[in-house]
Every structure is written in structure tokens, then in C-alpha cells.
Amino acid sequence: MKPMKPTTIYLPEETEANLQQLATQTGKSIPEIIQELITDYLTKKPQKLPKSVGMGTSGRSDLSSKAEQLL
């Protein structure tokens, strides 16, 4: 197990109640659930593309099928 650093978070009462319910249903502790949720969020979060992506867009969707005609 990796070393953990204690962290305090503030949650609305409704969110805490939902976490408690999930913990009861899954048999996991609230800290375990929060750790899993944060890890999932950080690993699945889409990466921002560089601003240069799309700069050369022609606006045409038929370029590959009409490449010879257009050249």
C-alpha cells in the first residue's frame, strides 16, 4: 500500500449521506470510496489538446475521398 497523506474535505450533508449509504451497500469505508472516485476521475479525465490542434482545418469533410480531384 502506498503511503497516504491525510486530507480534510468539506461536503454538503446530502453528499455525505450518499457516501454513507454507498459505504453500507458496498462494505467499503468512506475514505476507500473517495480514494477510488478521485483516482478514477484523474485517470479518465480527458487531456486538453494543444491549441495548435485543428488550426489547419479546411472545413471540408470530403478531403480524403476527393484528394486526387482537389490536387
C-alpha positions in Angstrom: 0.0 0.0 0.0 1.3 3.4 -0.9 1.9 6.0 1.8 -1.2 8.2 2.3 -1.4 11.8 3.4 -4.5 12.7 5.5 -6.7 15.3 3.8 -9.8 17.1 5.1 -12.7 17.8 2.7 -15.9 19.6 3.3 -19.0 18.0 1.8 -22.7 19.0 1.7 -24.7 16.9 4.2 -26.6 15.2 1.3 -23.3 14.1 -0.3 -22.0 12.7 3.0 -25.3 10.8 3.4 -25.0 9.4 -0.1 -21.4 8.3 0.6 -22.5 6.7 3.9 -25.3 4.8 2.0 -22.8 3.7 -0.7 -20.3 2.6 2.0 -23.1 0.5 3.7 -24.1 -1.1 0.4 -20.6 -1.9 -0.8 -19.0 -2.8 2.5 -16.2 -0.2 1.9 -15.2 2.7 4.1 -16.0 6.3 3.0 -12.2 7.0 2.6 -11.9 4.0 0.3 -14.8 5.2 -1.8 -13.4 8.7 -2.0 -9.9 7.4 -3.0 -11.4 5.3 -5.7 -13.6 8.1 -7.1 -10.7 10.6 -7.2 -8.4 8.0 -8.8 -11.0 7.2 -11.4 -11.7 10.9 -12.1 -8.0 11.7 -12.5 -7.2 8.7 -14.8 -10.3 9.2 -17.0 -10.2 13.0 -17.2 -9.7 13.9 -20.9 -6.5 15.6 -21.6 -6.7 19.1 -23.1 -5.4 19.2 -26.6 -2.8 21.7 -27.6 -4.2 25.0 -29.1 -2.4 24.1 -32.4 -4.7 21.1 -33.0 -7.3 22.0 -35.6 -5.5 25.2 -36.8 -5.1 23.7 -40.3 -8.7 22.6 -40.6 -10.0 23.2 -44.1 -13.7 22.9 -43.2 -14.2 20.2 -45.8 -15.2 16.7 -44.8 -14.5 15.1 -48.2 -10.8 15.7 -48.5 -9.6 12.1 -48.2 -12.1 10.8 -50.8 -11.5 13.6 -53.3 -7.8 14.1 -52.7 -6.8 13.5 -56.3 -9.6 15.8 -57.7 -8.7 18.6 -55.3 -5.0 18.4 -56.1 
